[in-house]
Structures are given as C-alpha cells and as structure tokens.
C-alpha cells in the first residue's frame, strides 16, 4: 500500500517553508487577467434596470422604446409582471448594447409601473411579542420565496418546519419551475408537503427562529454571586469586493455556452446555470484566471449573469459583459447579516461562569436569518436563549468570511469581558479560569495560544483595569478574544501527468481566490516528486479540468493538497516501477529527491528526473488523486482549529476617534503548507477586522428604503494609515502537524472585532455596545458614563 501520509519534517524540502506565491509576478506587474479583462471582438455591454423601491409589485413593463434604439441588440425582462421586488436595486430588465453609453440610455428609456408596498429596512430590536411562530406554508409563501430568491438550502429548511397536509402536484411544480425554481428547490418540494389552505394569514417581519434551554438557568442566576448584563451587536455590512461581481457569457452555438465569470466556485457554476438556460451542465464551460475578492459572496452565477446569458442568446450568441457598477456591488451583491443580543451572565466571585441568558435578533434580508452560535466557544452549563429573525428588504445575505462567527464573538466576548470588569479581574486570567468550558480537544491549544499572545502583546505589563490608563484626552486599552472554525478539506479531484520528456502537468477545476491555491498545489506536488515547483505546469480555473469544490468555509487548502498528494504519490510510485529494474532495485527502495530518482541506501545508484521519465516509453502517465478517498488512507485533512486575537487601542476622548496601535494573532491550522502564506492570511484578516470593527456599516434610509452609502467614499474600509503593528504567530510542529491540513481563510478574521471592542471598553471604562466603533458611538457611551 502506498504511503500517502504527509512526509515527516526531515523529509519536507518545501512543505512548511516560507515560499512566495507563484502568481505574485503576474499580479504586481499587472499582467494577471481578471474577468473584467476579457474583451473579445464584438462584445456587447450589459446593463440592468433596477427597482427604485425596497418592496413593490410590478404592474407593467414597457421596453419598446429601448428595443428601437440604435445600438441596442437585446432586451431581457428579469422579473415577471405581477411579481414583487423585495429590495431596492433588484433586477427588473436587462439590456445589451454596443457600448455602455447606449446601454445606459436604453435603461433610462424603459418604463416600469410599480405598486409600492410597505417595507422594512432596519434591524432594530423587535418589540415584545412581535416574533411570529412558523405556521403552515401556503403556495403564496412558496411563490414569495422564489420572488425573494431564497436559496434552495434555506428554502428546504423552511419547508421542513411547516405542517404536512398537501402535496404539490406535477402541474404546480412545473409552474414553479417556469418561474425559476431550481432542481434543488423542486426536489425539496417533492419530498415535503405544503398546506394549501393556509390562507392570507398576516405575516410578521419578526420570526421566532430559535428557543433553547440547557441545564438550570433559573437556579444559576438565583445562586449567582455576580450578574452582568449588557447589549452587544454588529450591523449589516457589505462584501465590497474590489473586483465587482459579474460575468461575460457567450453562446458558441445554439446548445453550448461559454462563461467567463468572477467566482469562488468554478466547478459548480455550470450546474447552477443549466436549468435556467435549458441545456445540460455538460454543455456549459466556465473559465476564470484570477478573481479580485469574493469572501463568500461569489458562489453562484447570480440573477444578472443569467440575464446576461439570455441577452447573449437573443443577440446571436455574442459575448455580453455584465459587471456590476460600484453602487450596485454595494447595494445588491450580498451582505453579512447583523446580530444583536441582550445578554445576562451569571458567575461566582472567583470568576467561574455559571449561567447565560440571551435574547438575540438579526437580519439576513428577505429570508430572515438564524441565531449566531452564542455563547461562542464557551459551553456555559446553564443557558436560556431566544432568537428572532428579522425579514427585511435590504437585499440578500451571503456568507462572509466565517459566517456568523465574528458576530457571535462580538456578543460573547463582550459579555464575558464585562463580567471580568465587574469582578475587577484581568480578562486574560478570567478566560484562562474558564478555559475548561471550551471543547476538550482545544483547551490546551487555547492555553498555549493565550500565553504566546500575552507575551507578544506584552499584556501583563500593559493591562490596567477599565478607565485607569488615561493621560489627558488619550485613553489606552487592551482587549482579547478567542475563536474556532472547522476547515476540513472539500471534495477535490486532481489529474497529474508525467510526460516522457520529464515535464509534469496538473489539472484541477479549482480556483485561486487570492489565497495562494496555485502555490499550495505546486508545493505539495513538487515536494512529493522531488522536483522544483517551476518544473510543473499547473492548469486550474476551468470546467474542462477535474471538478473541485468551491472556495468557502476554509475548505480549499485541505481539499486540493490532499488530492494533489495522492495523485503525486501514485504517479511517483508508478514511475519507480518503471525505473527500478534499471537501478537494480525494488520500487520500494527508491526515492525522488533534488530532481533525481535514487536508491535510498546507495545514492550512487541514481538517474536524473528526465532520465527516469524516459522509462515511461512513448505514452505519458496520468493518475487521478481524490479527496476524500477512504480507499487510500490516511485522511490528509482535518477539522476544528482554535485561535486568539488581541488588540491595543488608543481613544481620543474628545473626538471619539479610535486608533488601533497593535494587534496579535495566534492561530493553529494543522500542518502548514506555506508558512509565509499562512501568516499573510492572518495579516489580511486583521486588516479586515479593523475595517468591520471601526468603519463598515450598510446604512439604510428609512424613508426611501435605499442604501445611503453605496460608494467607496462613505462605505469606508481601513486604509494604510489605519494599519497598526501586526504580529502573527502560527502554531506548528509536534501536536499540530499530525492533524493534517486544515483551512485558514476564516478563523483569524473572527476575533479582531471582539478584541478591538473589548480594548475600547478597557480604555474608556464603558462599553460601546455596537460595531462599528465610530466617533459618535464612542462619544455617546462616554456621555452616558458621565451622566450615570
């Protein structure tokens, strides 16, 4: 049986080292090609007419004037007459024209009559008794779900909650299919049942999404020696990808579609487009070279890409570029849901946490949203939790780098740090005191990480109780947070070919979303084959290659490295079979090192890599590696990591301006393939953390129902002057490497918001309850403190 396990440290020439990304030269030189750089001859420009209303019924659509305009090649209605748009910016009509100016003129010429409907665009705390308990599901509800573009998984989850008295017949299912229901939705409907006579029950914007009790919370609070209460939360933020969402589809013939698209899911796009396009997924080719940001928002083709493909069909197959403008990108291309909570924590005077109670709420757009995983990381023995999902008209929620975990950390770590402050206890000691409430297999990890982070921050020398480190109008403070994530590798297939001339090809339908996937694959393959990375030709980003999962959930490193390792081991061992007779050895006696194949016990018996490959004969050798693959143990990836974040801040108590002075990230992720890239991921996560902690918020106008800051002027991100001293420490070596490769994209972005929030509370002596920690919120908290 071949040995697929990761090589021991002494046999790793590349794995675990600091290696620069292989795509760095093309990116820094401007030669890297993104979706926007695809400019084929005859390309048309697509534009979307968007709804000006947060919620409205479409009464009529007149596209006649636009269709008659010179230069307009196709018009496609995106919403059915009588349908309901559910957010401002929702797609209504698409246009393809010879240039952008003509497309924009055509959009302005289209006449749409709307019937405005009541809407909700905020996410304020629901009034008492407002939450609606899910009742029977009607056919109207199903149609609303389709109109709202509720994702299939969410739709299936909602269907499972409702009463079972009626089964949709084939005619109804066909009708839903024609209205845009995907195969996943239809399958969910066939396996579930729907109440036909639910009638027009009044719909609340507030839905009771969770109610859980664990242990004896009433007793915990009645016996508590100290109780701390507070409110905490994070607002809706947008993805704000610097390369906006979009694609350029084109029909190569009547039955075949080519799509250049900015996506995190190359292998999955064709399957999502097949049904609306009316062709098999095998007839759709998807290609991408580079992507300028995704963070969880680019897993599907989106409505505008479907419209662009329909426009291309009407325009004789010509390519139609449909890339979102900056304002549309911020308004409709996905947002991270909000999460707020009123929290009460019970504890003993020695700092032992005994009880948790929370009433939380938040919004995920028209589909509502689920409860964040609170209390986060710490499994408090006695809990009572209720969560209300707010259905509102702000556009769809999408996964955002560690979905729900940053919000959970802000709520939980803030509430726990407030307990420590009430006890006048160093939060570092408080967290260590309660570390046994965390998952058993990570308790020692957290202890090690907290100790390392404390040393790197100089915590024990710098920390002072709340509000006791103020000089003049400058207040200084420290804060910390802990976090966790999964990260097990996704399904991935890898084809590796050895050619008789010594060249090596790797083909995989994965994508590199900027995290270094290309480099990861090449490191693993080169280390296994004993050749330089630049001796391998890597082909990714196309559905012509074996499928690989979407880049989300920190699943890509484990997936692609595992399939690459298995493919490389099989190819190497097959080569050894061919070479062994020439070296008068058994295949098991050989090794591939430094571009040679040699006998392990006698290095004089060797041949160069190229010489060895000539033993393949005239035909190249191709093998396929897979992840997962139970037939070829061991499992090379794993799940479940722990991390710690710390922040040091300065707050101007006159202006309310917060400046982050230093941040520390200590993180484990199993076996590290490239230490430089791993550290870089943590650096980037801390920068994103500063952005969402201090600046980012999707601000909605209650009067018009529209977003007020859909631009880079008022939707602020951290700039160079906002970046402090950043320190990263990766947990490696014995006790970590044995676990295999675990993804790192999500974990380090979870703690920064909570750590910065706690640092500000430590500095000014009062909690600023909600992110972002803008000057007005800081000053308001200081004002309440002064008036208390």
BADOTOR-861817 format. One record per residue: residue in one letter; y, x, z of N, C-alpha, C in turn. Coordinates in steps of 0.05 Angstrom, whole numbers, plus 5000, padded with zeros to 4 digits. Example, Ala and Ser with C-alpha at 12.3 -4.5 7.8 and 13.67 -1.06 7.14 Angstrom:
a488652645156491052465156493452645156
s495552575142497952735143500152585157
This chain:
x497650175000500050005000502550185000
x504350144981506850304980508450265006
x509850475013511550465037514350385029
x515050125033517650025025519750065048
x518850135071520750155094522950345088
x525250305102527550485098526750765107
x527650965093526851245100528051325127
x526651495141527751595166530251765162
x531851805182534451945179534252205165
x532152365170531952635158531352615128
x530552385119529952355090532052195075
x534352155088536452005075538652195065
x538752235039540852405028543452255022
x543251995018545551835011545951605031
x543851475039544051235056545251315083
x547351165091548651215116550951415115
x551351545092553551735089556151595081
x558351745082560951635073561251695043
x560951495027560951524998563051334986
x564851434969566951274957565651074937
x566950844934565950644916565950734888
x563850674873563550764846565550634827
x566650394835568550254818571450324825
x571850504844574650584851576250684828
x575150874811576850974789577850764770
x576150574762577050374743579050184755
x578850144781580749964795583450084799
x583450334809586050454815587550534789
x586050564767587250634742588050394726
x587350154735588049904721586149844698
x583949984696582049934674580049714680
x579749634705577849434712578649164700
x576749024689577348774675576648534693
x578648364697578248124712578147884693
x577647654704577347414687579947364671
x582247414684584847374670585147574647
x583647794647583947994626582347924601
x580747714602579247634579581047474560
x581647604537583547484518582447484490
x580447314484579247314458581047194437
x580547264412582147164390581846854389
x584046724385584046434382583946284409
x584246424430584146304457586346094460
x585645864472587645664479588245674508
x590545564516591445564543591145284556
x589845274578589445014591591344974614
x592244734617593944654639592944384650
x593544334675592644084689595043924698
x595043664691596943484704595743404730
x597343444752596343394779597743164792
x596343034810597442804824599742884842
x602042734841604242794859603842654886
x601742494889601342334913598942444929
x599142424955596942504973594542314970
x595142064965593041874960594141644943
x592741584922593741374904591541284885
x591641034877589840934857591040974830
x589441064811590341104783590240834768
x592540734761592640474747592340504717
x593740704706593540744677594241034670
x593241124647593841394637594341374607
x596641474599597441464570597841754561
x595941854545596142124535597042144506
x597841914494598341904465600542094456
x602742114472604942284464604042584464
x602542654484601542934486599642994463
x597942814455596042864434597342904407
x599742794403601142814378602843064376
x603143214398604943444397603743674381
x605343814365604344044350603444254370
x601144374364600044594381598144494402
x598044234407596144124426593444084412
x591344204422588744204409586744014422
x587243944447585343764461586543654486
x585843414493586643284518584143164531
x583843204557581543104572582442964598
x581742714600582342574625580242654646
x581242734669579542844690578842634711
x580442424713579842214733579541944719
x577841784729577341514716579641324724
x580341144706582240934712581040764734
x582640704754581740554777580740734800
x580440994794579541174815581841244834
x581141374855583141444875583341744878
x585741854875586242134881586642154911
x585642374923585442404952587242624963
x588742764946590542964956592543024934
x594943104942597043184923596043444909
x596143434882595143654867592443614855
x591143384861588543324850588743304819
x586643384805586743394776586643114764
x588443054745588442794732587942814702
x589342994688588943034659589143334653
x587343424635587543704626588343714597
x589843934590590843964563590244254554
x589444284528589144554516591044574493
x592544794492594544834471594645124463
x596145184441596145444430597645644448
x599345554465600745734484601345574510
x602245724530602645604556605045404555
x607145484541609445304540608745034527
x607245034506606444784493604744624512
x602844754526601144614544602744484567
x604744624576606444514598608144284587
x609144304563610644074551608843834548
x606343884540604543664536603943524563
x603543674583603043564610605343374618
x607843464613610143304620610343044604
x609043044580609242814563607142594570
x605242664587603242464595604342274616
x603742014612604741814630602441694647
x602741724673600641614691602041424710
x600841184713601740994733599941004757
x601141044780599641054805600340824823
x598440744840599040564861598740724887
x600940814899600840974923599440824946
x597840974961596340864983597041015009
x596540895032597141035057595441295059
x596641495071595241755073595841885100
x594242085105594642255129594442545121
x596342705128596242985121596443175145
x596743065169596843245192594143255206
x593943405227591443425242592043425272
x593843235280594643215308592243105324
x592543135350590443045368590042735365
x587542645361587142365357587842205383
x588941975380589441815404586841725417
x586941665442584541585457583241345444
x580641355440579141125428579441105398
x580741295385581141275356578641355340
x576941515352574641615337572741395330
x571941385306570041185295567241285296
x565441135307562641205306561441125279
x560041315265559041255239557440995238
x558040825219556540575216555040575190
x554140335181552540325156554140415132
x552840535113554140645090554040445067
x556240385054556340195032556540345006
x556140194984556440314957559340404953
x561240264965564040354963564440624976
x563040674998563140935012562141154993
x559941094979558841284961560741354939
x562041154928564041204907566441364917
x567241304942569341454954568541754957
x566141794965565142074967565342214941
x564542084919564742204893567642254885
x569342054890572242084884573342324900
x572442354924573542564942572342834936
x570442844918569043084911567643214935
x566543034952564943134975562543294964
x562143524975560043694965557243584971
x555243634954552643504957551443534984
x551543774996550343815022551643635043
x554343625042555743455061555043165057
x554843085031554242805025551442735036
x549542915032546842855042546842835072
x548343005086548442995115549642735124
x551742645110552942385118551042155113
x549642165091547741945084545641915106
x544742145116542642145136543442015162
x546041985167547041865192546941565192
x546641445168547141155166544540985166
x544940725170542740535172541140515146
x538640425148536840415125536040125120
x537340005101536539725094536539675064
x537539865048537839815020537440065004
x535940044982535340274965536840244939
x538440444931539840424905537740414882
x538240234863536340224840537240424819
x535540454798536040654777538640604763
x539340344759541840284745544240384761
x544240344787546440444804546540754804
x544140874805544141164804545141274778
x544541144756545541224730548541194729
x549540984742552440944743553841164759
x552641234781553741454797553641724782
x551441754767551142004751553342024730
x553941794717556041804697558841844709
x559141784735561641824749561842104760
x559742274756560042554764558142634786
x556342464795554442544816552542754805
x552142964820550343184812547443114819
x545643274809542743234815542243244845
x543643424859543243444888544043184902
x546243064893547142814905545242594899
x544342574874542542364866539842384881
x538942634884536442674899536742584928
x539142634940539642544967539642244969
x540742114949540841824949538041704945
x536441834928533741724924532041744950
x532541954966530941994990532041845014
x534541745011535841605033536041315024
x537141145042537740875035540540795044
x541540585032544340515036544540215043
x546340145060546839875068548639735048
x547639535034549139415013551339235024
x550839125047552638915057554539015080
x555239275078556939385099559739265098
x560339155075562939015072565239205073
x567639105078570039265078570839325107
x569039435122569739505149572139695150
x573939665169576239835170575440125174
x576740295159576040585160578140725177
x577140885196578941045212579041325201
x581341455204581541735196580141925216
x579341805239578141965260575241885264
x573442075261570642015263569342185285
x567942055303566542195324564242355312
x564542615312562642785297560542905316
x561142935341559243055359559842975388
x557742935404557942895433555443005446
x555843215462553543355472553943415502
x551843385517551843455546549443635551
x549943845567547844035574548144095604
x545944095618545944155646547343935662
x548844005683550143815701553143885703
x554643815682557443895683559043775706
x558443515712559943395734559643545760
x557143625766556643785790557944055789
x557844185765559144445762562044435768
x563444225760566344215765566944125793
x565243955805565743875833565244105852
x563344285845562744515862564444755855
x566044745834567444985825569445085846
x569645345848571645465866574345495852
x574145495825576645515809576145365783
x578145215774578045075748580545145732
x580145225708582345295690582345095667
x584744995660585044805638587144905618
x586644855592588544935572587944815545
x589844855527589544755499589745005481
x588044995460587845235442587245135414
x588045295394587345205367588445375345
x587345325321588145455297588645255275
x590745285259591445085239589845125213
x590244945194589144975168590545215154
x588945385142590145605126588845595099
x590145705079589045705052587745975045
x586245975024584846225016586846425005
x588646344988590646524977589446764963
x587546724946586346944931588447064912
x588647324912590747444895590047414865
x587447404858586647304832586047014835
x587646844823587246564827584546464815
x583746224824581346104813581646044783
x579546054769579645984741577446094724
x577446014699575346094680576246064652
x574846194633575246154605572546084592
x571945824590569445744576569845714546
x567645754532567745724503564945654493
x564845484473562245394461561545574438
x559345724440558545894418557245734396
x556045504403555245294384555145034399
x554244824386554344564399552744544425
x550844714428548944694451549044934470
x550845124466550945364482553845424491
x554045464517556645504530556745784543
x558945924537559446184550561746154569
x561546244593563646214614564346474626
x566746564623567846794638569346664662
x568546734686569546594709569846784733
x571846724749572246864774570546724795
x568346854803566446714821565046914840
x564146804862562446944881559546884876
x558846744854556246624851555446624822
x555246854809554646874780552046724773
x549946764789547346644782547246344786
x549146244803549045954809550745774793
x552645884778554645724764553345554742
x551445664727550245524704548945264714
x547445284736546145044746548044824754
x550444904764552344704772553844584749
x553944724726555444624703553544474684
x550944504686549144394666549344094664
x549343944686549343654685551943544674
x554343624684556743524673557243594644
x556043814635556243904607554143774589
x552043664602549943534586548143724571
x547743974581546044164569544344304590
x542044424583540444564603541944804614
x541444874639542645104651542045354635
x539745364623538945604607540745644583
x542245434575544045454552546845544560
x547245594585549845684595549745964604
x551346134592551446414601554046454617
x553846594639556146644657556446944659
x558947034657559547324658562047374675
x561847594691564147684706563947984711
x566148124708566048414713567148464741
x569548364747570848404773572148154782
x572548124808573847894820575947984839
x578247844839580447914856580647734880
x578447724896578447564921577047304918
x575447234938574046984939573946874967
x572847034986572746975015571346715022
x569746605004568346365009569246124992
x571346164976572545944961571545924932
x569946114922569246124894566246114889
x564945914900562045884896561345694873
x563245514866562645314846564545344822
x563945194800565745214777568345064781
x568444874800570844714805571444514783
x572944314790573544104771575044204747
x576844394751578544494729576844654709
x574744784718573044934699571444744682
x570444524694569044314679570944194658
x573444144666575444034647575944234625
x576144494632576644694611574344704591
x571844674601569544674583569544434565
x570344204576570543954560572743984539
x574944114546577144154527576244344505
x574744554512573644734492571844594472
x570244414482568444254464570044094444
x572143964455573843794437575443964417
x575944214425577544394408575844564389
x573344464384571644604365570344854377
x570144874403568745094416570545324423
x573145314417574945534422575145584452
x575545844459575845904488578345774499
x578045664523580345544537580645674564
x582845814567583445944593584645744612
x583345704635584445524656584545684682
x586745814687587145964711589345824727
x588945794753590845644770593445804773
x595645664772598245774779598245824809
x600145984819600146054847600445814865
x602245624857602545394875600045224876
x598745194853596145044852594045184868
x593945444866592045604881592245544911
x594645534921595145484950594745194957
x595245014939595044724945592144624944
x590644704924588044564919585644734917
x585945004919583545174915582045234940
x582345064960580645094984582145195008
x581445095031582745185056580745195078
x581445355098579845375122580545145141
x578644995151579244765168580644855194
x582144665205583344715231581344655253
x581944745277580344675301582144705325
x582144495341583744495366581944385388
x582644445413581044345435582644355461
x582144145477582944155506580444245521
x580744455536578344575548578844595579
x576644545593576644585622574244755629
x574744975644572545165651572345185682
x569945165691569345195720568245475725
x568945595748568045865755568045905785
x566546105793566546195821568846405824
x569546455849571646645855570946935846
x568346985844567547255835567547285805
x568347065791568547075762566246955747
x564146865761561846745747562646475735
x562246445709562846185695560545995700
x561245745708559145555715559345295698
x561645235686561844985671563844985649
x563444825629565144805606565444505598
x567844425593568344155582570544175561
x570044045538572044065516572143805501
x574443735493574943525473576343655450
x574943685428575943835405576343645381
x578043735362578543595338579343785316
x579143705291579943875269579443725243
x580443845222580243715196578943895175
x577343775158576243905135577043765110
x579343625110580243475086578943205085
x578643095061577542815059574742785070
x573143005072570442985082570243005112
x572543045126572443085155571543365161
x570043405182569143675189567543675214
x565943875218564143895241565444045264
x564144035287565144175311564644475308
x566644635315566244925315564244995337
x562845225335560745295355561945385381
x562945185397564045245423562245135445
x562245265468563445525474562045745457
x563645925448562746125429561546365443
x559246455433557746695443556646645470
x558146535489557246505516555846225519
x553346225527551845975532552245895561
x554445755566555045665593553045455601
x551945465625549645295632550344995633
x552744925641553344645645555744575626
x555244395606557244345586557444045580
x559843955573560243695561562243735539
x561443645515563143695491563343445474
x565643385464566043175444567843295422
x567243215397568843305375569543065356
x572043065348572942855329573642985303
x572442895281573042995254575242825243
x577342955232579642815221579442825190
x579242585178579242575149582142545140
x583142735126585842715117586142805088
x588542795078589042825049590543085042
x589143305049590443565045589043735025
x586843635013585243794995582743885009
x580743974993578144035004578044285021
x576444275042575844515058573644685044
x573844945048571745115037571145335058
x568845455055568145675072570245895071
x571045995094572946215095571846415114
x571046645104570046875118569246815147
x566746765152565646685178566446405185
x565546205169566445925173566145835202
x568245735213568445615240568445815263
x567546065258567446255279570146355289
x572046425271574646505282575946285299
x575746035290576845815306575445795333
x572845825333571345805357572046035376
x572546265365573346495382576046455394
x577946355379580646295390580446105413
x578845885410578645685431577245795455
x574845915451573246005473574346245487
x575146455472576046705485578746655499
x580346475488582846405501582346265528
x580446075527579845925552578646105573
x576846285565575646465585577646675595
x579346775578581346965587583246835606
x583846575603585546435621584246415649
x581646385649580146385675580546655689
x580146865674580447135685583347175696
x585347075681588047105690588546945716
x587346715718587646545742586346685766
x584246845761582947005782584247275787
x586347335771587647595772585647815767
x583847765748581647945742581948065715
x581348325712581448455686579448305668
x580348205644578548065627576148225617
x576448495615574248665608572048635629
x572848655655570848625676569748335677
x571448145671570547865671568447815649
x568947925626566947885604564348025611
x564548265622562148415629560648265652
x562148145670560947985691559147765681
x559947645658558547415647556947475622
x556447735617555147805592552247695591
x551047635614548347525613548247245603
x550547115599550646855586550546875556
x550547115545550247145516547347175509
x546747165483543947195474542647445485
x540247425495538947645509538747895492
x538147865466537748105450540348235442
x542648125450545148255444546748325469
x545648275493547148335517547748635519
x545748805514546249095516548049185493
x547849055470549649125448552549075456
x553148845468555848775477556748975499
x554949045517555749235539556549505527
x554949605508555549855495558149835480
x558449615465560849595448563349565465
x563249405486565649375503566449645516
x564449805524565150065535566450245515
x565350245490566550415469569250315462
x569550055458572249945451574250005473
x573449985498575250035521576250325519
x574450515514575250795512577150835488
x576550715465578150755442580950635445
x581150415460583750285465585250415488
x583850555505585050645530585650415548
x583750225549584149965563584850005592
x583250165606583650185635586250315643
x587350475626589950595631592250415624
x591850245604594050075594594149795606
x591849685614591849405622593249355648
x594949145648596249055673595948745673
x596048625697595948335698598148205682
x597847945677599647805659602547835668
x604247885647607047895652608148125668
x606448325673607248545691607648805675
x607948785649608449025633610848965614
x613048895627615448825612617749025619
x618949135599621249315602623449215584
x625649115597627749005582626848745568
x627148735542626248495527623648545512
x622248765520619648825507617348795526
x615548615519613148565536610748675521
x609048805536606648935524604148805536
x602048785520599648665530597148745514
x594848705527592248755514590548505514
x588948475494587148245492584448335479
x582348185485579748245473578247995466
x576248035450574447815441571847925433
x569647765435567047845425566147645404
x564347715387563547535366560647595357
x559647425340556947455329556847345301
x554647405287554247285260551347335252
x550447205231547747225221547447465203
x547747425177547847645158545247715144
x543147545147540547615134540947605103
x539647785090539847805061538847565046
x540247495024539547265008537347334988
x536447134973534447174952535747344930
x534247544921535247724900532947844884
x533247854858531347974840532748214827
x531248434824532348674812530348794792
x531248834768529548964748530449254745
x528649444749529249724747527449844726
x528649994707527250104684527550404684
x525250554682525250834678524750884648
x526451044635526151104607524851374604
x523451424582522151684577524151914576
x526651864570528652074570529852134597
x528851994618529852044645532051864654
x533151704636535251524644534051284659
x535751154676534850934693536750704690
x535650464686537350224684536650044707
x538649914718538249704738539749454728
x538349234728539648974720539248774743
x541448644750541448454772543748264768
x543148004771545247804766547147764789
x547447964806549247944829552147984820
x553947984838556848034833557848224855
x559848374847561248544867563948424872
x564248294895566748154901568848334914
x568448594911570348784922569348914947
x566848844955565748954980564049204975
x563649284950562049524944559149474937
x558549244926555749174919554649374899
x556249454879555349654860554449904874
x556149994892555550244906553050224923
x552749994937550449954954547849974937
x547749844915545349844897544750134888
x546850274880546450544869545550734891
x546650714915545850884937542850854943
x542050604945539250554952537350654930
x538050594905536350674883536250984880
x538551104881538751404878537251544901
x537651444925536251574948533251544946
x532351324936529451274933528251444911
x529751464889528651614865529251914866
x531051994885531652274887533352384865
x535052214853536852294831539752214838
x541752324824544552264830545151974823
x547151864837547951584831548951554803
x550251754792551351734765549251764743
x546751804751544551814732543351534727
x544451334741543351064739545450884725
x544550734705546250534692545850264706
x547950154717547749904731549049684716
x547649464713548549224699548448984718
x550748874724550848644742552848444730
x553148214743555248024736554647854711
x552147794706551547644682548947494686
x548847244676546347084679544147184660
x544747374643542647504627540747664645
x541647734669540047904686538647744708
x536647854721535147704741537047584762
x536347344772538247204790538447334817
x540747304828541247404856543247204869
x543047174895544546974909547547014908
x548946804915551846814917552746994940
x555047114937556047294957557647134978
x556147044998557346905020555546925045
x556746885068555146905093554347185100
x555547385088554747665092551847715084
x550947585063548147595055547547785033
x549647885020549248044996548148325001
x549248475021548048745025545148745031
x544248575048541348565055539648475031
x540748285015539248184992538848394971
x541148504961540948694939539748954946
x540249054971539049304978536049284981
x535049054991532249014995530748994968
x531748844949530448814923530649084908
x532849224911533149484898531149684909
x530849684936529049874949526149824939
x525349574938522549514930522149594900
x524149534884523849604855523749904852
x525450044866525550334864523050464874
x521850374896519350484906517150434886
x516950194875514850134856515150304831
x517550334821517950504797517350794803
x518250894826517651174833514651224836
x513251034849510351074853508851054827
x509850884809508550864783508951124767
x511251244770511751504757509951714769
x509651714796507851904809505051884797
x504051644792501451614780501251764753
x503351754738503351894712503552194714
x505052284735505652564737503552714753
x502152584771500352724789498352904775
x496952824753495053004741496253264731
x498753254721500053494711500653684734
x500953584758501553764781499053814797
x496753724787494253764801494453664829
x495353414832495753294858495053004857
x494952884881494652594883497452464884
x497752224873500352094874501652084902
x499952044922501052034950502052294960
x501352514946502252784954505052854943
x506152674926508652744912511152624926
x513452744920515952644929518052694907
x520152524907522352564888524852644903
x525752894899527953004914529653174895
x532253144897534153314882533453334852
x532953104840532353084811529853234803
x527953264822525353374816523153204827
x520853224815518453104827516653334835
x515853344860514453584870512253504890
x510453694895508453654915509653714942
x509253524961510553554987509953815001
x507453894999506554135014506854394998
x507554374973507954614956510054564936
x512554634943514854574925514854724899
x513154934898513055084873511654924851
x510054734859508754554840510654314836
x512354334816514354124812515154114783
x516553914775517753894749520353734752
x522153774733524753624734524253334730
x526253174739526052884736525652814706
x527152944688526952874660524152944649
x523153174658520453254650518353044660
x518752954684516852764696516952504680
x519352414672519552164657518252174630
x518052414618516652434592513752354594
x512652364618509852294622509351994620
x511551834618511351544614510351484586
x510551674567509751614540512151504524
x511451334505513551234487515050994498
x513750854517514850604527516150634555
x518450514558519650514585518050354605
x518450414630517050274652519050094666
x518549834667520249644681518749504704
x519949504727518749364750520849174762
x519948974776521748784788521448784819
x523648824832523648804861524848544870
x523848434892524848174902525548184931
x527348014939527747954967528247654970
x526847524988524647635005522047674989
x520247835000517647874987515647935009
x514247725019512347765041509947925032
x509447945006507148094996507748394998
x510248475002510948755003512548815029
x511248805052512648845077513449145079
x515349195098516449015118518948865107
x519948685124522448555118524648765121
x526148805100528149025099530948935108
x531248675114533848575123533348425149
x535448355163535148225189537548045193
x537747925217539847735223540747765251
x543347715256544447705283545647965292
x548347975291549748215300551748135321
x552748345335554848305355557148495350
x559548405358561848575354564048525375
x565848705378568048685397570648755383
x572748605389575348665378577348685401
x579148875400581348905419583948935405
x586048835418588748855406590848935427
x592749095419595049155436597549055421
x599248915435601648795423604148865438
x606348835424609048835436610348575428
x611648445446613048195441615948215449
x617748155430620648145436621147875449
x621747875475622147625489624747485482
x626547615468629047485459628647345433
x627147475415626747355388624047215385
x622147285402619447165399617747305378
x618647525367617147675346614947835359
x612447805348610147945358609548175338
x609148415349608248635333605648745344
x603648765327601148875336601349185334
x600849315356601149605357598549765352
x596349645360593749775356591549565357
x589549615340587149445340584649625339
x582649535353580049675354577849475346
x576049565329573749405321571249575326
x569349465342566749595346564649405336
x562949485318561249295304558449415298
x556449245300553749335291552949165267
x551449285249550349135226547749255217
x546149335237543549445229543849715216
x542149755195542250005180544650005161
x546350205163548750215146548050375121
x548550245098548050385072550250585066
x552750505070555050675064557050645087
x557250855104558950845127561850805120
x562750935099565550905090566250615083
x564450485068564850205060564750025084
x562950085103562649915127565249925143
x566250165147568850195161571050045146
x571050075120573149945104573149645107
x570649525108570449245112571749155139
x571449315159572649255185575649295184
x576649495170579549525167580749285154
x579449195132580548965118580448715135
x578348685151578048455168580348445189
x581048675199583148685219585848615207
x586348705182588748625168588848325163
x586648205154586547915151586947775178
x585847895199586247775226589147775234
x590547985228593447985234594847765219
x594047725194595347525177594947245189
x592447175196592046895205592946865234
x593147085249594047065277597047025278
x598547155261601447155263602946995242
x601746945218603346845196602246595183
x599646575178598546385159598346095171
x599345905155599045625162599745455137
x598045265131598645075109600444855121
x602944865113604944675124605144435106
x604544195116604643955101607143785108
x608243655088610543475091609543195097
x610043095121609042835129610242615111
x612642665100614042455084612842435056
x612442655043611442645016608442695013
x607242805034604342865032603743115017
x605743285012605343524996605643775014
x604543995004604744245018607544355014
x608744455035611444545035611644845028
x609544995031609745285027607645395008
x607445274983605445374964606445604947
x607245824961608246054947607946294965
x608346534954608046774970610546844986
x612646694983615046734999614746615027
x613646365028613546225053610646195064
x608646255047605946285058605546585061
x606146685085606246975090603547095095
x603147335085600847495091601947755104
x600247895118601048145130601748345109
x603948485112604848695094604548965107
x605349175093604949445102606249495129
x608549375134609949415159608649275182
x606749095177605448945198602849075206
x601949285192599349405198599649625218
x598249605241598549805262596450025260
x596150175281593950365284591350205285
x589550255266586950115265584650315270
x582950245289580750425296578150275294
x576150395280573550265275571350445286
x569450325299567050475307564650305300
x562850425283560450285275558150375293
x556550175302554250235318551950305300
x551050555301548950655284546850815300
x544750885286542751055299540550895312
x539151035331536950915345537750655359
x536050445355536650185367538150005348
x539250115326540649955307539349975279
x538850225270537850265243535150125239
x533450115260530849995257530849705248
x533149575252533249285246533449235216
x534049435200534449385171537349315165
x537849245140540649205131541548925137
x543848895150545048635157547848635146
x548748405135551348395123553648415142
x555948505132558248575149560848435140
x560748275119563248155109564647975129
x563047805144564247615162564947725190
x563147855204563547905233566248015241
x567148235229569548355241572148195238
x572047975222574547815218574647595240
x572647565256572447345275574247395299
x574147625311575447675336578447735335
x579647835313582447915314584347695324
x584047455314585847235322585747185351
x583347175363583047125391584047355407
x583547605399584447835413587447855414
x588747805391591647815389592847595406
x591747355405592747135422592547195451
x590247315459589947395487591947615495
x592447805477594248015482597147915486
x597847715470600547595474600747455500
x598647305508598647175534598947375557
x597447595554597647805574600447935576
x601747955553604348075552606547905564
x606647655556608847485565608247315589
x605747305598605047165622604546875618
x604346775594603846495589602346465562
x600646265560599046225536600746095514
x600746215490601746075466599345935455
x599245665456596645535452595545545424
x597245555403596245525376597045765359
x595245845341595946035320597345875298
x598946015281599746295283601846325305
x601946565316603746625338606546685328
x607846485317610446515304612646535326
x614946645320617046675340617746415354
x617846185339618645935352616545845372
x614045895366611945815386611946005410
x612446255406612646445428615046365446
x617346315434619646245450619245975464
x617945785451617345535464615645575489
x613645745487611845805510613445935532
x615146125525616846255545618746055558
x619745865542621545665554620145485573
x617645415567616045245585615445405611
x614945665608614345825631616845845650
x619145875637621645895653622245635667
x621545405654622145145666620045045685
x617845195686615645105704616345125733
